Each structure stands twice: as structure tokens, then as C-alpha cells.
Amino acid sequence: MITWWENLVPRNAVALLKNSGRRDFPAKEIREVVVFFVDIEGCTRLCEDLPPRETNEVRETYFSEYLDIVRAEGGEVTEVLGDGLLALFEGPDIKENVHAALTAARRIQVRTAGLNRRRRSRHDPILVNISLNAGPALTGLTRLRGRSGERWVYSASGPVTNVAARLAALAHGGQALTTKATVDLLGCKCRSIGPHVLKNVTGVIDVVEILPIEDKKQEASDAGTKSGDFRSSDS
């Protein structure tokens, strides 16, 4: 049974604390993860067009659907960032994590289109930009200790998160972006965006776009169970 306070923290943080079997603070560990960002494009304009309560209702409606999709694919939302979400996929197999995150990205694109068709509020269709990146990160609870007390935050820190965040800023018009190195883990094909120098990221990153789902059968089954194999094609 989930207690009310467990809804205030990510499930991976709850599991870490319950399974640690330790009385002291559990140390962070280097783990292979997929960092996954979802951002509403033009959220500032949305806030100007709608009253605060309607804006909040739009966010909750869309983000609630995204939460379900991320969890169905084995990930967890760790932060709500105003106009976006941050999620982690951190199972023991990095290829399975990448597969799950790629599937979640495409399912979110399909679900967003469906929500836009059924929207009741006076807003333009929502565009969500997605980014994901796979790699090792220092993962676990970050402990802030001040004179006023403590605050714990579940996070994955390192270059993998920095690149994912920069890709989120680069994406526009409803794109889902990742790196060639990430999709190469599965041998998947995506549309090349080309090499990019990302702010405060060392070296050149080969950026690729995850192509939207075209198959109508996949769209119709989006509300169902966990998706099957990831498929895409070159432009």
C-alpha cells in the first residue's frame, strides 16, 4: 500500500530507502542510466493566454499522461520543472533502458497529438520537445544539509545529464532528440541532425531525431500495454 508521502517523492527514491537496509544515508553510485526530458514549447505564451488555473489544468492533464507512459516503460519521473518533466530509466540493462526511453518518447508524441485533438481549453495545440541520453551517472539521493534542516533530492548527475538538458534546449517544433551514440546501442535508425557543439559540453555531439510514429495501428494501441520493438527509418 502506497502512503500519501510516497506520492511526493519518486518511486526510485522510495525503493532505494526501503531496500538499503541501512540506518545511515545511502551513498550514491555510478550507474548506467537514460536521462529523459520532456518540455512544453512556448509555455510562457501559454501562461499569458490562459488564467493560472487553466494553465495548471493543462499541465496536469498532459503531464499525468506522460507520467503513465514513462512508468509503463519502466522509468520514473524524478522532477517536475514547471514547463517540463525529468525522468530516469535505470534498470540493470542499458540497452533495455534505451529501448524503453525511445518507446516512451514516441508514445508521448502520439499521446500528445491525441490530447490536442480532444482539448477543451482555449489554447493552441501543445508541442512537447523531448530529449534523452544514455550513459554513466552518479545516481541516488543528493543530501542538502543546512542550519534549517535537510532536503533530499533524487538525481543523476554528470555529463549524461548535461547533454540531455542541452538537447532539450535544442529541440523545437515537437522534436525528440538524442545522440547517435545512444541509438547505436540498439542499432536503430533515426534522422541525422548533424554534429553540434552544445553549450558547456566538451567536444562535438552527433545529434539525431527520433522519428514520430506513422503506423495507425500503433497510434490506436497507444493507450494499451507496454509497446513493442522500436522502429524508425531514415528521412
C-alpha positions as a Markdown table, in Angstrom:
| # | Residue | x | y | z |
|---|---|---|---|---|
| 1 | Met | 0.0 | 0.0 | 0.0 |
| 2 | Ile | 1.4 | 3.4 | -1.0 |
| 3 | Thr | 1.2 | 6.0 | 1.7 |
| 4 | Trp | 0.4 | 9.7 | 0.9 |
| 5 | Trp | 4.0 | 10.8 | 1.4 |
| 6 | Glu | 5.3 | 8.4 | -1.2 |
| 7 | Asn | 3.4 | 10.4 | -3.8 |
| 8 | Leu | 5.6 | 13.3 | -3.0 |
| 9 | Val | 8.9 | 11.6 | -4.0 |
| 10 | Pro | 10.0 | 9.5 | -6.9 |
| 11 | Arg | 9.4 | 5.7 | -6.6 |
| 12 | Asn | 13.1 | 5.0 | -7.3 |
| 13 | Ala | 13.9 | 7.1 | -4.2 |
| 14 | Val | 11.4 | 5.3 | -2.1 |
| 15 | Ala | 12.7 | 1.9 | -3.3 |
| 16 | Leu | 16.3 | 3.0 | -2.5 |
| 17 | Leu | 15.4 | 3.9 | 1.0 |
| 18 | Lys | 13.3 | 0.8 | 1.6 |
| 19 | Asn | 15.9 | -1.6 | 0.2 |
| 20 | Ser | 19.0 | -0.1 | 1.6 |
| 21 | Gly | 18.7 | -1.9 | 4.9 |
| 22 | Arg | 20.9 | 0.8 | 6.4 |
| 23 | Arg | 20.3 | 3.3 | 9.1 |
| 24 | Asp | 22.8 | 5.9 | 7.7 |
| 25 | Phe | 22.3 | 7.8 | 4.5 |
| 26 | Pro | 22.7 | 5.6 | 1.3 |
| 27 | Ala | 25.7 | 6.5 | -0.8 |
| 28 | Lys | 25.2 | 7.5 | -4.4 |
| 29 | Glu | 26.5 | 5.0 | -7.0 |
| 30 | Ile | 27.7 | 5.2 | -10.6 |
| 31 | Arg | 25.1 | 3.6 | -12.8 |
| 32 | Glu | 24.2 | 3.3 | -16.4 |
| 33 | Val | 21.0 | 5.4 | -16.9 |
| 34 | Val | 18.9 | 7.1 | -19.5 |
| 35 | Val | 18.1 | 10.8 | -18.7 |
| 36 | Phe | 14.8 | 11.8 | -20.3 |
| 37 | Phe | 13.5 | 15.4 | -20.5 |
| 38 | Val | 10.0 | 16.5 | -21.7 |
| 39 | Asp | 9.4 | 20.2 | -22.2 |
| 40 | Ile | 6.3 | 22.1 | -23.3 |
| 41 | Glu | 7.3 | 24.5 | -26.1 |
| 42 | Gly | 6.0 | 28.1 | -25.7 |
| 43 | Cys | 4.9 | 27.6 | -22.1 |
| 44 | Thr | 5.4 | 31.3 | -21.4 |
| 45 | Arg | 2.9 | 32.1 | -24.1 |
| 46 | Leu | 0.5 | 29.6 | -22.7 |
| 47 | Cys | 0.7 | 31.2 | -19.3 |
| 48 | Glu | -0.1 | 34.6 | -20.9 |
| 49 | Asp | -3.0 | 33.3 | -22.9 |
| 50 | Leu | -4.7 | 31.4 | -20.1 |
| 51 | Pro | -5.6 | 32.1 | -16.4 |
| 52 | Pro | -3.3 | 30.4 | -13.9 |
| 53 | Arg | -5.9 | 27.7 | -13.0 |
| 54 | Glu | -6.5 | 26.8 | -16.7 |
| 55 | Thr | -2.7 | 26.7 | -17.3 |
| 56 | Asn | -2.3 | 24.4 | -14.3 |
| 57 | Glu | -5.1 | 22.2 | -15.6 |
| 58 | Val | -3.4 | 21.9 | -19.0 |
| 59 | Arg | -0.1 | 20.9 | -17.4 |
| 60 | Glu | -1.7 | 18.4 | -15.1 |
| 61 | Thr | -3.7 | 16.8 | -17.9 |
| 62 | Tyr | -0.7 | 16.3 | -20.3 |
| 63 | Phe | 1.9 | 15.6 | -17.6 |
| 64 | Ser | -0.4 | 12.9 | -16.0 |
| 65 | Glu | -0.5 | 11.1 | -19.3 |
| 66 | Tyr | 3.3 | 11.3 | -19.6 |
| 67 | Leu | 3.8 | 10.0 | -16.1 |
| 68 | Asp | 1.8 | 6.9 | -17.0 |
| 69 | Ile | 3.7 | 6.3 | -20.2 |
| 70 | Val | 7.1 | 6.7 | -18.5 |
| 71 | Arg | 6.2 | 4.4 | -15.7 |
| 72 | Ala | 4.7 | 1.8 | -18.1 |
| 73 | Glu | 8.0 | 1.7 | -19.9 |
| 74 | Gly | 9.9 | 1.2 | -16.7 |
| 75 | Gly | 11.1 | 4.7 | -15.9 |
| 76 | Glu | 10.2 | 7.2 | -13.2 |
| 77 | Val | 9.6 | 11.0 | -13.2 |
| 78 | Thr | 12.0 | 12.4 | -10.7 |
| 79 | Glu | 11.3 | 16.2 | -11.1 |
| 80 | Val | 8.6 | 18.5 | -12.4 |
| 81 | Leu | 10.3 | 21.5 | -13.8 |
| 82 | Gly | 7.5 | 24.0 | -14.3 |
| 83 | Asp | 7.1 | 23.5 | -18.1 |
| 84 | Gly | 8.7 | 20.1 | -18.2 |
| 85 | Leu | 9.5 | 16.8 | -16.6 |
| 86 | Leu | 12.7 | 15.0 | -15.9 |
| 87 | Ala | 12.6 | 11.2 | -15.8 |
| 88 | Leu | 15.2 | 8.4 | -15.4 |
| 89 | Phe | 15.4 | 4.9 | -16.8 |
| 90 | Glu | 17.8 | 3.0 | -14.7 |
| 91 | Gly | 17.3 | -0.8 | -15.0 |
| 92 | Pro | 20.3 | -3.2 | -15.0 |
| 93 | Asp | 20.5 | -3.5 | -18.8 |
| 94 | Ile | 21.4 | -0.2 | -20.5 |
| 95 | Lys | 20.1 | -1.4 | -23.9 |
| 96 | Glu | 16.7 | -2.2 | -22.3 |
| 97 | Asn | 16.8 | 1.3 | -20.7 |
| 98 | Val | 17.4 | 2.9 | -24.1 |
| 99 | His | 14.7 | 0.8 | -25.8 |
| 100 | Ala | 12.2 | 1.8 | -23.1 |
| 101 | Ala | 13.1 | 5.5 | -23.3 |
| 102 | Leu | 12.9 | 5.6 | -27.1 |
| 103 | Thr | 9.5 | 3.9 | -26.9 |
| 104 | Ala | 8.3 | 6.3 | -24.2 |
| 105 | Ala | 9.4 | 9.3 | -26.4 |
| 106 | Arg | 7.4 | 8.1 | -29.4 |
| 107 | Arg | 4.3 | 7.1 | -27.3 |
| 108 | Ile | 4.4 | 10.6 | -25.7 |
| 109 | Gln | 4.4 | 12.2 | -29.2 |
| 110 | Val | 1.3 | 10.1 | -30.1 |
| 111 | Arg | -0.5 | 10.7 | -26.9 |
| 112 | Thr | 0.1 | 14.5 | -27.2 |
| 113 | Ala | -1.5 | 14.5 | -30.6 |
| 114 | Gly | -4.5 | 12.7 | -29.2 |
| 115 | Leu | -4.8 | 15.1 | -26.3 |
| 116 | Asn | -4.6 | 18.0 | -28.7 |
| 117 | Arg | -7.5 | 16.7 | -30.7 |
| 118 | Arg | -9.6 | 16.4 | -27.6 |
| 119 | Arg | -8.5 | 19.6 | -25.8 |
| 120 | Arg | -11.3 | 21.6 | -24.2 |
| 121 | Ser | -9.3 | 24.7 | -23.1 |
| 122 | Arg | -8.8 | 27.8 | -25.2 |
| 123 | His | -5.1 | 27.1 | -26.0 |
| 124 | Asp | -3.2 | 26.3 | -29.2 |
| 125 | Pro | -2.2 | 22.6 | -29.7 |
| 126 | Ile | 0.6 | 21.7 | -27.3 |
| 127 | Leu | 4.0 | 21.0 | -28.7 |
| 128 | Val | 6.4 | 18.9 | -26.5 |
| 129 | Asn | 10.1 | 18.6 | -27.1 |
| 130 | Ile | 11.8 | 15.5 | -25.8 |
| 131 | Ser | 15.5 | 14.7 | -25.3 |
| 132 | Leu | 17.2 | 11.6 | -23.9 |
| 133 | Asn | 20.8 | 10.5 | -23.4 |
| 134 | Ala | 22.3 | 7.3 | -22.1 |
| 135 | Gly | 25.5 | 6.9 | -20.1 |
| 136 | Pro | 27.0 | 6.5 | -16.6 |
| 137 | Ala | 25.8 | 9.0 | -14.0 |
| 138 | Leu | 26.3 | 9.4 | -10.2 |
| 139 | Thr | 22.8 | 8.3 | -9.2 |
| 140 | Gly | 20.9 | 8.4 | -5.9 |
| 141 | Leu | 20.0 | 10.8 | -3.2 |
| 142 | Thr | 21.6 | 14.3 | -3.1 |
| 143 | Arg | 21.7 | 15.5 | 0.5 |
| 144 | Leu | 21.4 | 19.2 | 1.3 |
| 145 | Arg | 22.2 | 20.0 | 4.9 |
| 146 | Gly | 21.6 | 23.5 | 6.2 |
| 147 | Arg | 21.0 | 25.1 | 9.6 |
| 148 | Ser | 17.3 | 24.9 | 9.0 |
| 149 | Gly | 17.4 | 21.1 | 8.4 |
| 150 | Glu | 17.9 | 18.7 | 5.5 |
| 151 | Arg | 16.4 | 18.3 | 2.0 |
| 152 | Trp | 16.9 | 15.2 | -0.1 |
| 153 | Val | 16.7 | 15.1 | -3.9 |
| 154 | Tyr | 16.9 | 12.0 | -6.1 |
| 155 | Ser | 19.2 | 12.8 | -9.0 |
| 156 | Ala | 21.6 | 11.5 | -11.7 |
| 157 | Ser | 24.5 | 13.9 | -12.2 |
| 158 | Gly | 27.3 | 14.0 | -14.8 |
| 159 | Pro | 27.8 | 14.7 | -18.5 |
| 160 | Val | 25.0 | 12.4 | -19.5 |
| 161 | Thr | 22.5 | 14.7 | -17.8 |
| 162 | Asn | 24.2 | 17.8 | -19.1 |
| 163 | Val | 23.9 | 16.6 | -22.7 |
| 164 | Ala | 20.3 | 15.6 | -22.3 |
| 165 | Ala | 19.5 | 19.1 | -20.9 |
| 166 | Arg | 21.2 | 20.8 | -23.8 |
| 167 | Leu | 19.4 | 18.6 | -26.3 |
| 168 | Ala | 16.1 | 19.6 | -24.7 |
| 169 | Ala | 17.0 | 23.2 | -25.3 |
| 170 | Leu | 18.0 | 22.5 | -28.9 |
| 171 | Ala | 14.7 | 20.6 | -29.7 |
| 172 | His | 11.9 | 22.6 | -31.3 |
| 173 | Gly | 8.6 | 22.1 | -33.0 |
| 174 | Gly | 7.8 | 18.8 | -31.2 |
| 175 | Gln | 11.1 | 17.1 | -31.9 |
| 176 | Ala | 12.5 | 14.2 | -29.9 |
| 177 | Leu | 16.3 | 14.4 | -29.9 |
| 178 | Thr | 19.1 | 12.1 | -28.7 |
| 179 | Thr | 22.7 | 11.2 | -29.6 |
| 180 | Lys | 23.9 | 8.9 | -32.3 |
| 181 | Ala | 25.9 | 7.1 | -29.5 |
| 182 | Thr | 22.6 | 6.4 | -27.7 |
| 183 | Val | 20.7 | 4.9 | -30.6 |
| 184 | Asp | 23.7 | 3.0 | -31.7 |
| 185 | Leu | 23.3 | 0.9 | -28.6 |
| 186 | Leu | 20.3 | -0.7 | -30.3 |
| 187 | Gly | 21.3 | -0.2 | -33.9 |
| 188 | Cys | 18.2 | 1.9 | -34.6 |
| 189 | Lys | 17.9 | 4.3 | -37.4 |
| 190 | Cys | 16.9 | 8.0 | -36.9 |
| 191 | Arg | 17.1 | 11.2 | -38.9 |
| 192 | Ser | 20.5 | 12.8 | -38.6 |
| 193 | Ile | 20.5 | 16.4 | -37.3 |
| 194 | Gly | 24.3 | 16.6 | -37.7 |
| 195 | Pro | 27.2 | 17.4 | -35.4 |
| 196 | His | 26.6 | 20.1 | -32.8 |
| 197 | Val | 28.7 | 21.9 | -30.2 |
| 198 | Leu | 26.5 | 22.2 | -27.1 |
| 199 | Lys | 26.9 | 24.8 | -24.5 |
| 200 | Asn | 29.3 | 23.8 | -21.7 |
| 201 | Val | 29.7 | 20.4 | -23.3 |
| 202 | Thr | 33.2 | 19.3 | -24.4 |
| 203 | Gly | 33.5 | 18.0 | -27.9 |
| 204 | Val | 31.1 | 17.6 | -30.8 |
| 205 | Ile | 27.9 | 15.7 | -30.3 |
| 206 | Asp | 26.2 | 13.8 | -33.2 |
| 207 | Val | 22.5 | 14.6 | -32.8 |
| 208 | Val | 19.7 | 12.5 | -34.2 |
| 209 | Glu | 15.9 | 12.9 | -34.2 |
| 210 | Ile | 13.6 | 10.1 | -33.2 |
| 211 | Leu | 11.0 | 9.9 | -35.9 |
| 212 | Pro | 7.3 | 10.1 | -34.9 |
| 213 | Ile | 5.1 | 7.0 | -35.2 |
| 214 | Glu | 3.4 | 6.8 | -38.5 |
| 215 | Asp | 1.6 | 3.5 | -38.1 |
| 216 | Lys | -2.1 | 4.0 | -37.3 |
| 217 | Lys | -2.3 | 0.7 | -35.5 |
| 218 | Gln | 0.5 | 1.8 | -33.1 |
| 219 | Glu | -1.4 | 5.1 | -32.5 |
| 220 | Ala | -4.6 | 3.2 | -31.8 |
| 221 | Ser | -2.9 | 0.9 | -29.3 |
| 222 | Asp | -1.0 | 3.7 | -27.5 |
| 223 | Ala | -3.4 | 3.6 | -24.5 |
| 224 | Gly | -2.7 | -0.1 | -24.1 |
| 225 | Thr | 0.1 | -2.0 | -22.6 |
| 226 | Lys | 3.9 | -1.6 | -23.0 |
| 227 | Ser | 5.0 | -1.0 | -26.6 |
| 228 | Gly | 6.9 | -3.5 | -28.7 |
| 229 | Asp | 10.1 | -3.1 | -30.7 |
| 230 | Phe | 11.3 | 0.4 | -31.6 |
| 231 | Arg | 11.2 | 1.1 | -35.3 |
| 232 | Ser | 12.1 | 4.1 | -37.4 |
| 233 | Ser | 13.5 | 5.0 | -40.8 |
| 234 | Asp | 15.8 | 7.5 | -42.4 |
| 235 | Ser | 14.5 | 10.6 | -44.0 |
